[in-house]
Amino acid sequence: MSPHRRSLAALATALLAVALLPAVDASAADPSYAANSACQGRRLRVPGAERLVSHCLDDLTTAALLPRGLTDPIDYGGLQAAGTVNPSHVPGVQLDGYFPDTSTTNTLHGWNHDSQFVIRLPEHWNGGLVVAGPPGTRRQYANDQIISDQVLAKGFAYAATDKGNTGPELYKDGDKPGDAIMEWHLRVAQLAVAAKLVTAQHYGRPPTQTYAAGLSAAGYLVRWQLEHFPQLYTGGIDWNGLLLTRDAPNLLTNLPPALRAYPRFERHEPGAAEAMYAEGYPKGSEDLWRAHKGLWDSLQRTIREELDPEYDGPVQGGTPFCPEGTGAGCDTDYDYASRPAAVHDAVGRVSLTGRISRPLITLQGTYDVLLPITRTGDVYDKLVADSGRADLHRYYRIENGTHTDGFRDVAPKAVRSMQSCFTEAFDDLVNWTRSGVAPPPSHTVPLPGERTANGEIPAGCTL
């Protein structure tokens, strides 16, 4: 059996074990639980959880959770455009806890324990469940504004995980290259199984539909779940998902060219802008480049350290990307093609194939300058088509959308918000899987009408 197949077999065994592990009784964990009429007589148990605390709340949405310390703005900061109005007044139950784990990068709640999760069970339930991981190196509350608030208001239960390791040194979790990322997949699937079971306890019946949803790194997780654990899901929606494949283009080939070319662009050197364009960073997105230079470096270093820890590139003390004394080596000159076969094998271990087995909607902004669309979304769409699964996929290229909506405030005349595109696409996914109403064919979604008086792109999205 190949190493990749052994990894999948280990994941499947771990998932089966979830249902056999002892569970913590939520009603015993929080004295207020039994006192609240909405929770009277409920004794919720999250299979496999090592710790569990419950809260009966009159509102499960972000604005109401914040003063109670049941969400964290550090997790979701910068993911939503300023002035966005979110749904509110969704009563229900919130469960916070963690599964057994040996790493301690997540310090939320003072637990200093990874594999933390949150499960939200609205009082008025429509029979569905949404499962999500966080983008980047964030934690379980990262999607609270952009996904949780939106789906709870529609009546869905919601569950999210920190994916088992967090922070800029998450690559230290594991024994060999790719272990930390493989844990991401395990923790999402583990939570999907547990959330289905606790949802059935709470409402007296299991969910009729379960959807995977996620932005950026979590979009990658959605794709992987539908490729490898389709039996857990009805469908999925990924938003600006990152791409890992054994062959170029992939994340490790996309970012170093920007790290090399952008400093030249800042110095107004001839040919620098053209070099950026050639690597997929589109004309018109230039105002976003400065705001992303630190993200290019941090994402490249984190993923490269996880998949190629032996690399020791030249350290150029004093440059924006290679500060003296970091000891990490400089990834500006990283060349994936020249790295040993073992590195390519490690990337292959966590790679996507396009072989989805459930309906998937992909959204990506044409002005995504962290993960250029021609090197990521376009490539994954072709992988799906080449694997013969095009009928299960809808791919919407959102004109002038960028990686996260918070960057709209950096360049409001260049960037549109994608939040409404997500909510409409999610509704389309639900109609597709519940009623058989196929979404519109894949296409590029144009800007929503005329610009405002000051030249900004208006809100709105029609797929």
C-alpha positions as CSV (number, residue, x, y, z in Angstrom):
1,M,0.0,0.0,0.0
2,S,1.4,3.4,-0.9
3,P,2.2,6.0,1.8
4,H,-0.7,8.1,0.6
5,R,-3.2,5.2,0.9
6,R,-1.8,4.3,4.3
7,S,-2.4,7.8,5.5
8,L,-6.0,7.6,4.2
9,A,-6.5,4.3,5.9
10,A,-5.2,5.8,9.2
11,L,-7.7,8.7,8.9
12,A,-10.6,6.3,8.2
13,T,-9.7,4.2,11.3
14,A,-9.5,7.4,13.4
15,L,-12.9,8.5,12.2
16,L,-14.4,5.2,13.1
17,A,-12.9,5.5,16.6
18,V,-14.7,8.8,17.1
19,A,-18.0,7.1,17.7
20,L,-16.5,4.7,20.2
21,L,-14.7,7.2,22.4
22,P,-16.3,8.4,25.7
23,A,-18.1,11.7,25.5
24,V,-18.5,14.5,28.0
25,D,-22.0,15.4,29.2
26,A,-22.7,19.0,28.3
27,S,-25.5,19.5,30.9
28,A,-23.1,18.5,33.7
29,A,-20.4,20.9,32.3
30,D,-22.5,24.0,32.7
31,P,-25.0,24.4,35.6
32,S,-26.9,27.0,33.6
33,Y,-27.6,24.5,30.9
34,A,-30.4,22.6,32.6
35,A,-31.9,25.9,34.0
36,N,-32.6,27.3,30.6
37,S,-36.0,26.3,29.2
38,A,-34.6,25.9,25.7
39,C,-32.2,23.2,27.0
40,Q,-34.5,21.6,29.6
41,G,-33.9,17.9,29.7
42,R,-31.1,17.9,27.1
43,R,-28.0,15.9,27.8
44,L,-25.8,16.5,24.9
45,R,-22.7,14.5,24.3
46,V,-20.0,15.1,21.7
47,P,-18.5,11.8,20.9
48,G,-14.7,11.8,21.4
49,A,-14.6,15.2,23.2
50,E,-12.2,15.5,26.1
51,R,-13.8,18.7,27.3
52,L,-17.1,20.3,26.7
53,V,-18.9,23.5,27.9
54,S,-22.3,24.5,26.8
55,H,-24.2,27.8,26.8
56,C,-27.9,28.4,26.1
57,L,-28.1,31.8,24.4
58,D,-30.7,34.2,23.1
59,D,-28.4,34.9,20.1
60,L,-25.7,32.7,18.5
61,T,-24.5,35.4,16.1
62,T,-21.1,37.2,16.4
63,A,-22.3,40.6,17.8
64,A,-24.0,38.9,20.7
65,L,-21.2,36.4,21.4
66,L,-18.4,38.9,21.5
67,P,-19.3,40.5,24.9
68,R,-19.7,37.0,26.4
69,G,-16.3,35.9,25.3
70,L,-17.8,33.2,23.2
71,T,-16.0,34.3,20.0
72,D,-12.7,36.1,19.3
73,P,-12.2,39.1,16.9
74,I,-8.6,38.1,16.5
75,D,-9.8,35.1,14.7
76,Y,-12.1,36.8,12.2
77,G,-10.4,40.2,11.9
78,G,-10.0,41.4,8.3
79,L,-12.2,38.8,6.7
80,Q,-15.2,41.0,6.2
81,A,-15.5,44.4,4.6
82,A,-16.1,47.4,7.0
83,G,-19.8,48.3,7.3
84,T,-21.1,44.8,6.4
85,V,-24.4,44.1,8.2
86,N,-24.7,40.6,9.5
87,P,-27.8,38.7,10.6
88,S,-28.7,38.5,14.3
89,H,-31.2,37.2,16.9
90,V,-30.7,33.5,16.4
91,P,-31.4,31.7,19.7
92,G,-29.9,28.3,20.5
93,V,-27.1,26.3,22.1
94,Q,-23.3,26.8,21.7
95,L,-20.9,24.0,22.6
96,D,-17.2,24.7,23.0
97,G,-14.7,22.0,23.6
98,Y,-11.8,20.0,22.4
99,F,-10.8,16.5,21.2
100,P,-7.8,14.7,22.6
101,D,-4.5,16.1,21.2
102,T,-0.9,16.5,22.2
103,S,-0.2,20.0,20.8
104,T,-0.9,23.3,22.5
105,T,-0.8,26.1,19.9
106,N,-4.5,27.2,20.6
107,T,-4.7,29.3,23.8
108,L,-8.4,30.2,23.6
109,H,-10.3,29.9,26.8
110,G,-7.1,29.4,28.7
111,W,-7.2,25.8,27.6
112,N,-3.8,25.8,25.8
113,H,-5.0,22.7,23.9
114,D,-5.4,22.1,20.1
115,S,-8.3,20.4,18.3
116,Q,-10.8,22.9,19.8
117,F,-14.2,23.2,18.2
118,V,-17.4,25.1,18.4
119,I,-20.9,23.7,17.6
120,R,-24.0,25.9,17.3
121,L,-27.5,24.5,17.4
122,P,-30.2,27.1,16.5
123,E,-33.6,26.8,18.2
124,H,-35.3,27.0,14.8
125,W,-33.5,24.3,12.8
126,N,-34.1,23.5,9.1
127,G,-32.5,20.0,9.2
128,G,-29.1,21.0,7.8
129,L,-25.5,21.2,9.1
130,V,-22.6,23.2,7.9
131,V,-19.0,22.2,8.9
132,A,-16.0,24.5,8.5
133,G,-12.3,24.9,9.2
134,P,-10.5,28.2,9.5
135,P,-8.5,30.0,6.9
136,G,-4.8,30.4,7.3
137,T,-3.4,29.8,10.7
138,R,-6.5,31.1,12.5
139,R,-8.7,29.2,15.0
140,Q,-12.3,27.9,15.3
141,Y,-14.1,31.3,15.5
142,A,-12.5,32.6,12.2
143,N,-15.7,32.0,10.1
144,D,-18.1,33.5,12.7
145,Q,-19.0,36.6,10.6
146,I,-18.5,35.3,7.1
147,I,-20.1,31.8,7.4
148,S,-21.6,31.1,10.8
149,D,-23.8,34.2,11.1
150,Q,-25.0,33.6,7.5
151,V,-26.0,30.0,7.8
152,L,-27.4,30.1,11.4
153,A,-29.8,32.8,10.2
154,K,-31.0,30.3,7.5
155,G,-31.7,27.7,10.2
156,F,-28.6,25.5,9.7
157,A,-26.6,24.1,12.6
158,Y,-22.9,25.0,12.4
159,A,-19.7,23.4,13.5
160,A,-16.1,24.6,13.2
161,T,-12.7,23.3,14.2
162,D,-9.2,24.9,14.7
163,K,-8.0,22.0,12.5
164,G,-5.7,20.7,15.1
165,N,-2.9,23.2,15.0
166,T,-2.8,27.0,14.7
167,G,-0.4,30.0,14.5
168,P,2.7,30.7,12.3
169,E,4.6,27.7,13.6
170,L,1.9,25.1,13.1
171,Y,4.4,23.1,11.1
172,K,6.1,22.0,14.4
173,D,3.1,19.7,15.0
174,G,3.9,16.3,13.6
175,D,6.9,14.0,13.0
176,K,7.3,14.2,9.2
177,P,6.6,16.6,6.4
178,G,2.8,17.0,5.8
179,D,1.7,15.6,9.2
180,A,0.2,19.0,10.3
181,I,-1.8,19.4,7.1
182,M,-3.0,15.8,7.2
183,E,-4.2,16.5,10.7
184,W,-6.3,19.3,9.3
185,H,-8.2,16.8,7.2
186,L,-8.7,14.4,10.1
187,R,-10.0,17.1,12.4
188,V,-12.6,18.4,9.9
189,A,-13.8,14.9,9.3
190,Q,-13.8,14.1,13.0
191,L,-15.9,17.1,13.7
192,A,-18.3,16.3,10.9
193,V,-19.0,12.9,12.4
194,A,-19.3,14.3,16.0
195,A,-21.5,17.2,14.9
196,K,-23.9,14.9,13.1
197,L,-24.3,12.8,16.2
198,V,-24.8,15.7,18.6
199,T,-27.2,17.3,16.2
200,A,-29.2,14.1,16.2
201,Q,-29.2,14.1,20.0
202,H,-30.4,17.6,20.3
203,Y,-33.1,17.6,17.6
204,G,-34.1,13.9,17.8
205,R,-33.1,13.3,14.2
206,P,-29.9,13.5,12.2
207,P,-29.2,16.2,9.7
208,T,-30.7,15.6,6.3
209,Q,-27.9,17.6,4.6
210,T,-24.4,18.3,5.7
211,Y,-22.3,20.9,3.8
212,A,-18.6,21.6,4.0
213,A,-17.7,25.3,3.7
214,G,-14.5,27.4,3.9
215,L,-12.3,30.3,2.8
216,S,-8.6,30.1,1.7
217,A,-6.9,27.2,3.4
218,A,-10.4,26.0,4.5
219,G,-11.5,26.1,0.9
220,Y,-8.7,23.6,0.3
221,L,-10.1,21.5,3.1
222,V,-13.6,21.5,1.5
223,R,-12.2,20.2,-1.7
224,W,-10.1,17.5,0.0
225,Q,-13.1,16.4,2.1
226,L,-15.3,16.0,-1.0
227,E,-12.5,14.0,-2.7
228,H,-11.7,11.7,0.2
229,F,-14.7,11.6,2.6
230,P,-17.7,12.3,0.4
231,Q,-19.9,10.0,2.4
232,L,-19.9,12.6,5.2
233,Y,-21.3,15.4,3.1
234,T,-24.1,16.4,0.8
235,G,-22.0,19.0,-0.9
236,G,-19.5,21.8,-0.4
237,I,-18.6,25.4,-1.1
238,D,-15.1,26.7,-1.3
239,W,-14.1,30.4,-1.4
240,N,-10.7,31.4,-2.7
241,G,-9.3,28.0,-1.9
242,L,-5.6,27.5,-1.9
243,L,-4.1,24.8,-4.2
244,L,-1.7,22.0,-3.4
245,T,-0.7,19.7,-6.2
246,R,2.5,17.6,-6.7
247,D,3.1,19.4,-10.0
248,A,3.3,23.1,-10.7
249,P,1.5,25.4,-10.4
250,N,1.0,25.0,-6.7
251,L,1.3,27.2,-3.6
252,L,5.1,26.7,-3.4
253,T,5.6,27.9,-7.0
254,N,3.2,30.9,-6.9
255,L,4.6,32.9,-4.0
256,P,8.4,33.1,-4.5
257,P,8.1,35.0,-7.8
258,A,6.0,37.7,-6.0
259,L,8.6,37.9,-3.3
260,R,11.3,38.5,-5.9
261,A,9.4,40.9,-8.2
262,Y,7.5,43.1,-5.7
263,P,10.6,44.8,-4.1
264,R,11.6,45.8,-7.6
265,F,8.2,47.2,-8.3
266,E,8.3,49.3,-5.1
267,R,11.6,50.7,-6.3
268,H,10.0,51.5,-9.7
269,E,12.5,49.3,-11.6
270,P,11.7,48.7,-15.3
271,G,10.0,45.4,-16.0
272,A,9.0,44.7,-12.4
273,A,5.2,45.2,-12.9
274,E,5.4,43.0,-16.0
275,A,7.1,40.3,-14.0
276,M,4.2,40.4,-11.5
277,Y,1.6,40.2,-14.3
278,A,3.5,37.3,-15.8
279,E,3.1,35.3,-12.5
280,G,-0.6,35.8,-12.4
281,Y,-1.0,39.0,-10.4
282,P,-3.5,40.9,-12.6
283,K,-3.4,44.4,-14.0
284,G,-5.6,46.6,-11.9
285,S,-4.7,44.9,-8.6
286,E,-1.5,46.9,-8.0
287,D,-3.0,48.8,-5.1
288,L,-3.4,45.5,-3.2
289,W,0.2,44.3,-3.6
290,R,1.8,46.3,-0.8
291,A,-0.9,45.1,1.7
292,H,-0.1,41.5,0.7
293,K,3.7,41.4,0.8
294,G,3.8,40.2,4.4
295,L,1.2,37.6,3.7
296,W,3.1,36.2,0.7
297,D,6.1,35.7,2.9
298,S,4.3,34.2,5.9
299,L,2.2,31.8,3.9
300,Q,5.2,30.7,1.8
301,R,7.3,30.1,4.9
302,T,4.6,28.3,6.8
303,I,3.7,25.9,4.1
304,R,7.3,25.4,2.9
305,E,8.4,24.7,6.5
306,E,5.6,22.1,6.7
307,L,6.5,20.4,3.4
308,D,10.2,21.1,2.9
309,P,11.7,21.7,6.4
310,E,15.2,20.9,5.1
311,Y,15.4,23.9,2.8
312,D,17.9,26.5,3.9
313,G,17.8,29.3,1.5
314,P,20.0,32.4,1.5
315,V,19.4,34.8,4.3
316,Q,19.5,38.4,3.1
317,G,19.5,40.4,6.3
318,G,17.7,43.7,6.2
319,T,15.3,43.0,3.3
320,P,11.5,43.2,4.0
321,F,11.2,39.4,3.5
322,C,14.4,38.1,5.2
323,P,15.0,40.0,8.4
324,E,18.3,39.2,10.0
325,G,18.3,36.8,12.9
326,T,15.2,34.8,12.0
327,G,17.1,31.7,11.4
328,A,14.4,30.5,9.0
329,G,16.2,31.0,5.7
330,C,14.9,33.2,2.9
331,D,12.1,31.8,0.7
332,T,12.5,34.6,-1.9
333,D,14.7,32.4,-4.0
334,Y,12.9,29.1,-3.3
335,D,12.7,26.9,-6.4
336,Y,10.3,24.0,-6.0
337,A,11.2,22.4,-9.3
338,S,14.8,21.9,-8.1
339,R,13.9,20.4,-4.7
340,P,14.5,16.7,-4.1
341,A,11.9,14.0,-5.0
342,A,11.2,13.6,-1.3
343,V,9.8,17.1,-1.2
344,H,7.6,16.5,-4.2
345,D,6.4,13.3,-2.5
346,A,5.5,15.3,0.7
347,V,3.5,17.8,-1.4
348,G,1.9,14.9,-3.3
349,R,0.8,13.4,0.1
350,V,-1.5,16.4,0.7
351,S,-2.4,17.2,-2.9
352,L,-5.8,17.7,-4.5
353,T,-6.8,15.6,-7.5
354,G,-10.1,17.1,-8.6
355,R,-11.9,13.7,-8.0
356,I,-14.8,15.1,-6.1
357,S,-17.8,12.9,-5.4
358,R,-20.3,15.4,-4.2
359,P,-21.6,18.8,-5.7
360,L,-19.1,21.6,-5.2
361,I,-19.4,25.3,-5.8
362,T,-16.1,27.2,-6.1
363,L,-15.8,31.0,-5.8
364,Q,-12.7,32.9,-6.6
365,G,-12.0,36.6,-7.1
366,T,-10.1,37.7,-10.2
367,Y,-8.2,40.1,-8.0
368,D,-7.1,37.5,-5.5
369,V,-3.4,38.5,-5.1
370,L,-2.6,36.0,-2.4
371,L,-3.6,33.0,-4.5
372,P,-3.7,34.2,-8.2
373,I,-6.8,32.8,-9.9
374,T,-5.0,31.6,-13.0
375,R,-2.7,29.6,-10.7
376,T,-5.3,28.2,-8.3
377,G,-9.1,28.3,-9.1
378,D,-8.6,27.9,-12.8
379,V,-6.3,25.0,-12.3
380,Y,-8.6,23.2,-9.8
381,D,-11.5,23.6,-12.2
382,K,-9.4,21.9,-14.9
383,L,-8.5,19.1,-12.5
384,V,-12.2,18.4,-11.8
385,A,-13.0,18.4,-15.5
386,D,-10.0,16.2,-16.3
387,S,-11.2,13.7,-13.7
388,G,-14.6,13.5,-15.4
389,R,-16.5,15.2,-12.5
390,A,-17.4,18.5,-14.3
391,D,-21.1,17.8,-13.8
392,L,-20.6,18.1,-10.0
393,H,-18.7,21.4,-10.1
394,R,-19.7,25.0,-10.6
395,Y,-16.9,27.6,-10.8
396,Y,-17.7,31.3,-10.5
397,R,-14.8,33.7,-11.2
398,I,-15.9,36.9,-9.3
399,E,-14.7,39.9,-11.2
400,N,-12.6,42.2,-8.9
401,G,-13.0,40.0,-5.9
402,T,-9.9,39.7,-3.8
403,H,-8.7,37.1,-1.2
404,T,-10.6,38.5,1.8
405,D,-13.2,41.2,1.9
406,G,-11.2,43.2,4.4
407,F,-9.0,44.3,1.6
408,R,-11.9,46.1,-0.1
409,D,-11.2,48.9,2.4
410,V,-7.6,49.1,1.1
411,A,-8.8,49.7,-2.5
412,P,-12.5,50.4,-2.6
413,K,-12.4,51.6,-6.3
414,A,-10.7,48.4,-7.4
415,V,-12.2,45.7,-5.2
416,R,-15.7,44.4,-4.6
417,S,-17.0,42.5,-1.6
418,M,-17.6,38.7,-2.1
419,Q,-19.8,38.1,1.0
420,S,-23.0,38.3,-1.0
421,C,-21.6,36.0,-3.6
422,F,-21.0,33.4,-0.9
423,T,-24.5,33.7,0.5
424,E,-26.1,33.4,-2.9
425,A,-23.9,30.5,-3.9
426,F,-24.7,28.7,-0.7
427,D,-28.4,29.1,-1.4
428,D,-27.7,27.7,-4.9
429,L,-25.9,24.7,-3.4
430,V,-28.8,24.0,-1.1
431,N,-31.3,24.2,-3.9
432,W,-29.0,22.0,-6.1
433,T,-28.8,19.2,-3.4
434,R,-32.3,19.5,-1.9
435,S,-34.4,20.1,-5.0
436,G,-32.3,19.1,-7.9
437,V,-32.2,22.7,-9.3
438,A,-28.8,23.0,-10.9
439,P,-27.0,26.3,-10.4
440,P,-26.1,28.5,-13.4
441,P,-23.2,27.2,-15.6
442,S,-19.7,28.2,-14.5
443,H,-18.8,31.7,-15.7
444,T,-17.2,35.0,-14.7
445,V,-19.6,37.1,-12.6
446,P,-19.5,40.8,-13.7
447,L,-19.4,43.8,-11.5
448,P,-22.8,44.7,-9.9
449,G,-24.0,47.7,-11.8
450,E,-22.6,51.2,-12.1
451,R,-20.1,52.6,-9.6
452,T,-21.0,54.9,-6.9
453,A,-20.6,58.7,-7.2
454,N,-17.1,58.5,-5.7
455,G,-16.1,55.6,-8.0
456,E,-16.4,52.7,-5.6
457,I,-17.8,49.3,-6.6
458,P,-21.3,48.8,-5.1
459,A,-22.3,45.8,-3.0
460,G,-24.2,42.9,-4.4
461,C,-23.7,39.8,-6.4
462,T,-25.9,37.9,-8.9
463,L,-24.6,34.6,-10.0
